[in-house]
Amino acid sequence: MFISGTLIGEELKSLRVKKNLSLEQVSHELSIHFNTLSKYEKDASDMKLGMLEKILNFYQVDELIFFKIIREFNHTNK
């Protein structure tokens, strides 16, 4: 199964929006530039796994649940 960086990025953005947080707020908390976070939300292909873990921890989302949601979304939109 292939999961695109775009799909991961869209889900990261969805998590941020659901928590009613701005790019600036999240990037400040993660100590990254908000343009970098914005780039990841568009396409996470170049994001390192450690950064994904850091973002998911900040949103208090388990990695397994995150990828389960993405897998289910990927299957329903084929």
DRENKEMAR-59675 format. One record per residue (C-alpha): residue in three letters; x, y, z. Coordinates in steps of 0.02 Angstrom, whole numbers, plus 32768, in hexadecimal, padded with zeros to 4 digits. Example, Ala and Ser with C-alpha at 12.3 -4.5 7.8 and 13.67 -1.06 7.14 Angstrom:
{r->ALA | c1->8267 | c2->7F1F | c3->8186} .
{r->SER | c1->82AC | c2->7FCB | c3->8165} .
***
This chain:
{r->MET | c1->8000 | c2->8000 | c3->8000} .
{r->PHE | c1->8040 | c2->80AD | c3->7FD2} .
{r->ILE | c1->8017 | c2->8143 | c3->8040} .
{r->SER | c1->8040 | c2->81E9 | c3->7FF0} .
{r->GLY | c1->8097 | c2->8277 | c3->8049} .
{r->THR | c1->8005 | c2->82E4 | c3->8014} .
{r->LEU | c1->7F8A | c2->8276 | c3->8072} .
{r->ILE | c1->7FF5 | c2->827B | c3->810F} .
{r->GLY | c1->8004 | c2->8338 | c3->8101} .
{r->GLU | c1->7F49 | c2->834E | c3->80EB} .
{r->GLU | c1->7F29 | c2->82E8 | c3->8188} .
{r->LEU | c1->7FA9 | c2->834D | c3->81EA} .
{r->LYS | c1->7F52 | c2->83ED | c3->81B6} .
{r->SER | c1->7EAB | c2->83A2 | c3->81E6} .
{r->LEU | c1->7EED | c2->837A | c3->8294} .
{r->ARG | c1->7F2C | c2->842C | c3->82A9} .
{r->VAL | c1->7E8A | c2->847A | c3->826E} .
{r->LYS | c1->7E21 | c2->8408 | c3->82DE} .
{r->LYS | c1->7E86 | c2->8448 | c3->8372} .
{r->ASN | c1->7E66 | c2->84FB | c3->8338} .
{r->LEU | c1->7F21 | c2->8522 | c3->832E} .
{r->SER | c1->7F7B | c2->8592 | c3->82B2} .
{r->LEU | c1->8017 | c2->8563 | c3->8252} .
{r->GLU | c1->8074 | c2->85E4 | c3->82B9} .
{r->GLN | c1->803B | c2->859C | c3->8360} .
{r->VAL | c1->806B | c2->84EA | c3->8334} .
{r->SER | c1->810F | c2->8517 | c3->82E1} .
{r->HIS | c1->813F | c2->857F | c3->8379} .
{r->GLU | c1->811C | c2->84ED | c3->83EE} .
{r->LEU | c1->817E | c2->8476 | c3->837D} .
{r->SER | c1->820E | c2->84F2 | c3->8364} .
{r->ILE | c1->8201 | c2->84EE | c3->82A6} .
{r->HIS | c1->81DB | c2->8577 | c3->8229} .
{r->PHE | c1->8122 | c2->8586 | c3->81FE} .
{r->ASN | c1->814D | c2->8579 | c3->8144} .
{r->THR | c1->819A | c2->84CE | c3->8167} .
{r->LEU | c1->80FC | c2->8494 | c3->81BE} .
{r->SER | c1->8093 | c2->84D9 | c3->8130} .
{r->LYS | c1->80FF | c2->8478 | c3->80B4} .
{r->TYR | c1->80E7 | c2->83D7 | c3->8117} .
{r->GLU | c1->802B | c2->83F2 | c3->8118} .
{r->LYS | c1->802D | c2->83FD | c3->805A} .
{r->ASP | c1->80A1 | c2->836A | c3->803E} .
{r->ALA | c1->80FA | c2->830B | c3->80C9} .
{r->SER | c1->8166 | c2->82A5 | c3->8051} .
{r->ASP | c1->8207 | c2->82F9 | c3->808B} .
{r->MET | c1->81DC | c2->82FB | c3->8144} .
{r->LYS | c1->8249 | c2->8290 | c3->81B4} .
{r->LEU | c1->81F3 | c2->820D | c3->821F} .
{r->GLY | c1->8230 | c2->8262 | c3->82BE} .
{r->MET | c1->81D6 | c2->8303 | c3->828D} .
{r->LEU | c1->8136 | c2->82A4 | c3->8269} .
{r->GLU | c1->8142 | c2->8254 | c3->8315} .
{r->LYS | c1->8161 | c2->82FF | c3->8364} .
{r->ILE | c1->80C8 | c2->834A | c3->830E} .
{r->LEU | c1->8058 | c2->82B7 | c3->833A} .
{r->ASN | c1->8092 | c2->82BD | c3->83EF} .
{r->PHE | c1->8069 | c2->8376 | c3->83F5} .
{r->TYR | c1->7FBA | c2->8351 | c3->83B3} .
{r->GLN | c1->7FAF | c2->82BE | c3->842E} .
{r->VAL | c1->7F8D | c2->8242 | c3->83A2} .
{r->ASP | c1->7FD4 | c2->8192 | c3->83A5} .
{r->GLU | c1->8037 | c2->8166 | c3->8307} .
{r->LEU | c1->7FDB | c2->80C2 | c3->82EF} .
{r->ILE | c1->7F32 | c2->8118 | c3->82F8} .
{r->PHE | c1->7F70 | c2->819F | c3->8281} .
{r->PHE | c1->7FA4 | c2->8121 | c3->81FD} .
{r->LYS | c1->7F07 | c2->80BA | c3->8217} .
{r->ILE | c1->7E9F | c2->8155 | c3->81F0} .
{r->ILE | c1->7F09 | c2->8178 | c3->8155} .
{r->ARG | c1->7EFD | c2->80C4 | c3->811B} .
{r->GLU | c1->7E40 | c2->80C5 | c3->812D} .
{r->PHE | c1->7E33 | c2->816C | c3->80D3} .
{r->ASN | c1->7EA5 | c2->812B | c3->804A} .
{r->HIS | c1->7E38 | c2->8090 | c3->8030} .
{r->THR | c1->7D95 | c2->80EF | c3->8029} .
{r->ASN | c1->7DD5 | c2->816D | c3->7FA9} .
{r->LYS | c1->7E1B | c2->80F5 | c3->7F28} .
***
